[in-house]
Amino acid sequence: MFKHLSLLVLLFTLSGCQSAYYSAWEKFGVHKRDILVDRVESARDAQDDAQQEFKSALEELSAVINFDGGDIQSVYNTLNDQYLSSKEAAETVSAKVDKIENVAQALFEEWEDEISQYKSAKFKQTSQSQLRQTKLSYAKLVRTMRRSEQKMAPVLTSLNDNVLFLKHNLNASAINAIGVEFKSLQQEIKVLVSEVNKSIAESNKFIDELNK
């Protein structure tokens, strides 16, 4: 949607002046509703990327506990890289959900202000009804996004524990110890993936409702 980024918009973005940022985009015919849709799509995709990273981390951990000889330092390095990728993906999700909340607040404030400008009682009532429904759908969306986001934290903690333990104990005993904890982490990631998929579905539903 945003293929042509003007210097004016870029400067407003860098300055952190959100109201000026939204106003600048409106000059190009891009409204807060459009930005909200774009940010929900971006967060949805980031969540999908994150769950793939966590799945990959689980696969790497599985490779560790099935290690049957070779360079254990290399195995550790691969697992550590996957943990860092998972952490970065989770942080990206959090940042994108924050951006959704920012533009949604601006959109709803603008919408409420514009409702007060109606002279037609019918138009005002219809717009109020639409706003209420959008707010309800949005609240459900953010709850599911934050819930899936919260599921990432304990998984990252478990992954970090395993990575640190292996780092300081590059031996068979460490691998056996990690294997004991594997099933628990496997279940945590299974729950995480389920929550992310619910959030993705809710994102698609919200996008469809806004685009009606």
C-alpha positions as CSV (number, residue, x, y, z in Angstrom):
1,M,0.0,0.0,0.0
2,F,2.8,2.4,0.9
3,K,5.0,2.2,-2.1
4,H,5.8,5.9,-2.4
5,L,7.2,7.3,0.9
6,S,7.6,11.0,0.7
7,L,10.4,12.9,2.4
8,L,7.8,14.7,4.5
9,V,6.3,11.5,5.9
10,L,9.8,10.1,6.5
11,L,10.7,13.1,8.6
12,F,7.6,13.0,10.6
13,T,8.2,9.3,11.3
14,L,11.7,9.9,12.5
15,S,10.6,12.7,14.7
16,G,8.0,10.5,16.4
17,C,5.2,13.0,15.9
18,Q,2.4,10.6,15.2
19,S,-0.4,13.2,14.6
20,A,1.8,14.9,12.0
21,Y,2.6,11.5,10.5
22,Y,-1.0,10.6,10.1
23,S,-1.9,14.0,8.7
24,A,1.0,13.8,6.2
25,W,-0.3,10.4,4.9
26,E,-3.8,11.8,4.6
27,K,-2.5,14.3,2.1
28,F,-1.7,11.3,-0.1
29,G,-5.1,9.8,0.4
30,V,-4.0,7.3,3.0
31,H,-6.2,7.4,6.1
32,K,-5.9,6.0,9.6
33,R,-8.1,3.1,8.7
34,D,-5.8,2.1,5.8
35,I,-2.7,2.4,8.1
36,L,-4.5,0.2,10.7
37,V,-5.2,-2.5,8.1
38,D,-1.6,-2.3,6.9
39,R,-0.3,-2.7,10.5
40,V,-2.6,-5.6,11.3
41,E,-1.4,-7.3,8.2
42,S,2.2,-6.7,9.1
43,A,1.8,-7.9,12.7
44,R,0.0,-11.0,11.4
45,D,2.9,-11.8,9.1
46,A,5.3,-11.2,11.9
47,Q,3.5,-13.6,14.2
48,D,3.6,-16.3,11.5
49,D,7.4,-15.6,11.1
50,A,7.8,-15.9,14.8
51,Q,6.1,-19.2,15.1
52,Q,8.2,-20.6,12.3
53,E,11.3,-19.5,14.2
54,F,10.1,-21.2,17.3
55,K,9.4,-24.4,15.4
56,S,12.9,-24.2,14.0
57,A,14.4,-23.7,17.4
58,L,12.5,-26.8,18.6
59,E,14.0,-28.8,15.7
60,E,17.5,-27.6,16.5
61,L,17.0,-28.6,20.1
62,S,15.8,-32.0,19.0
63,A,19.0,-32.3,16.9
64,V,21.0,-31.5,20.1
65,I,19.4,-34.3,22.2
66,N,19.9,-36.7,19.3
67,F,23.5,-35.8,18.9
68,D,25.6,-38.9,18.3
69,G,29.1,-37.5,17.8
70,G,30.9,-34.7,16.0
71,D,31.5,-31.1,16.8
72,I,29.4,-30.3,19.8
73,Q,30.5,-26.6,19.6
74,S,29.0,-26.3,16.2
75,V,25.7,-27.8,17.5
76,Y,25.7,-25.2,20.3
77,N,26.3,-22.4,17.8
78,T,23.4,-23.4,15.7
79,L,21.1,-23.7,18.6
80,N,22.2,-20.3,19.9
81,D,21.7,-18.7,16.5
82,Q,18.1,-20.1,16.4
83,Y,17.4,-18.8,19.9
84,L,18.5,-15.3,18.9
85,S,16.4,-15.4,15.8
86,S,13.4,-16.5,17.9
87,K,14.0,-13.7,20.3
88,E,14.3,-11.1,17.6
89,A,11.1,-12.4,15.9
90,A,9.2,-12.1,19.3
91,E,10.4,-8.6,19.8
92,T,9.3,-7.7,16.3
93,V,5.8,-9.0,17.1
94,S,5.6,-6.8,20.3
95,A,6.7,-3.7,18.4
96,K,4.2,-4.2,15.7
97,V,1.3,-4.8,18.1
98,D,2.3,-1.5,19.8
99,K,2.0,0.3,16.5
100,I,-1.5,-1.2,16.0
101,E,-2.6,0.2,19.3
102,N,-1.2,3.6,18.5
103,V,-3.0,4.0,15.2
104,A,-6.2,2.4,16.5
105,Q,-6.4,4.9,19.3
106,A,-5.9,7.8,16.9
107,L,-8.6,6.3,14.5
108,F,-11.2,5.9,17.2
109,E,-10.6,9.4,18.6
110,E,-11.0,10.9,15.1
111,W,-14.1,8.8,14.5
112,E,-15.8,9.9,17.7
113,D,-15.0,13.5,16.9
114,E,-16.5,13.2,13.4
115,I,-19.7,11.5,14.8
116,S,-20.3,14.7,16.8
117,Q,-20.3,16.7,13.5
118,Y,-23.3,14.9,12.0
119,K,-26.5,16.8,11.6
120,S,-28.4,13.7,10.4
121,A,-29.6,11.6,13.3
122,K,-29.7,8.5,11.1
123,F,-26.1,8.9,9.9
124,K,-25.0,9.6,13.5
125,Q,-26.7,6.5,14.8
126,T,-25.3,4.3,12.0
127,S,-21.8,5.6,12.5
128,Q,-22.0,5.1,16.3
129,S,-23.1,1.5,15.8
130,Q,-20.2,0.9,13.4
131,L,-17.7,2.4,15.8
132,R,-19.0,0.2,18.7
133,Q,-18.7,-2.9,16.5
134,T,-15.2,-2.0,15.3
135,K,-14.1,-1.3,18.8
136,L,-15.4,-4.7,20.0
137,S,-13.7,-6.5,17.1
138,Y,-10.5,-4.6,17.7
139,A,-10.5,-5.4,21.4
140,K,-10.8,-9.1,20.7
141,L,-8.0,-8.8,18.1
142,V,-5.6,-7.2,20.5
143,R,-6.4,-9.7,23.3
144,T,-5.5,-12.6,21.0
145,M,-2.4,-10.9,19.8
146,R,-1.2,-10.0,23.3
147,R,-2.0,-13.6,24.5
148,S,0.1,-15.2,21.8
149,E,2.8,-12.6,22.5
150,Q,2.8,-13.5,26.2
151,K,3.2,-17.2,25.3
152,M,6.5,-16.4,23.6
153,A,8.2,-15.1,26.8
154,P,8.3,-18.5,28.7
155,V,9.4,-20.3,25.6
156,L,12.2,-17.9,25.1
157,T,13.2,-18.3,28.8
158,S,13.3,-22.1,28.4
159,L,15.3,-21.9,25.2
160,N,17.7,-19.5,26.8
161,D,18.1,-21.9,29.8
162,N,18.9,-24.7,27.5
163,V,21.4,-22.7,25.4
164,L,23.2,-21.4,28.5
165,F,23.4,-24.8,30.0
166,L,24.8,-26.3,26.9
167,K,27.3,-23.4,26.5
168,H,28.9,-24.1,29.8
169,N,28.6,-27.9,29.6
170,L,29.6,-29.0,26.1
171,N,29.3,-32.7,26.9
172,A,27.0,-35.7,26.8
173,S,25.7,-35.1,30.3
174,A,24.4,-31.7,29.3
175,I,22.7,-33.1,26.3
176,N,21.0,-35.7,28.5
177,A,19.9,-33.0,30.9
178,I,18.4,-31.0,28.0
179,G,16.6,-34.1,26.8
180,V,14.8,-34.4,30.1
181,E,13.4,-30.9,29.6
182,F,12.6,-31.3,25.9
183,K,9.0,-32.6,26.3
184,S,8.0,-29.7,28.5
185,L,9.4,-27.1,25.9
186,Q,7.8,-29.1,23.1
187,Q,4.4,-28.7,24.8
188,E,5.0,-24.9,25.4
189,I,5.8,-24.4,21.8
190,K,2.7,-26.4,20.8
191,V,0.5,-24.1,22.9
192,L,2.3,-21.1,21.5
193,V,1.7,-22.2,17.9
194,S,-2.0,-22.7,18.7
195,E,-2.4,-19.2,20.1
196,V,-0.5,-17.7,17.2
197,N,-2.8,-19.4,14.7
198,K,-5.8,-18.1,16.6
199,S,-4.4,-14.6,16.5
200,I,-3.7,-14.9,12.7
201,A,-7.3,-16.0,12.1
202,E,-8.6,-13.1,14.2
203,S,-6.3,-10.7,12.3
204,N,-7.8,-11.9,9.0
205,K,-11.3,-11.6,10.3
206,F,-10.6,-8.0,11.5
207,I,-9.1,-7.0,8.2
208,D,-12.1,-8.4,6.3
209,E,-14.5,-6.4,8.5
210,L,-12.6,-3.2,8.0
211,N,-12.4,-3.7,4.2
212,K,-16.2,-4.2,3.9
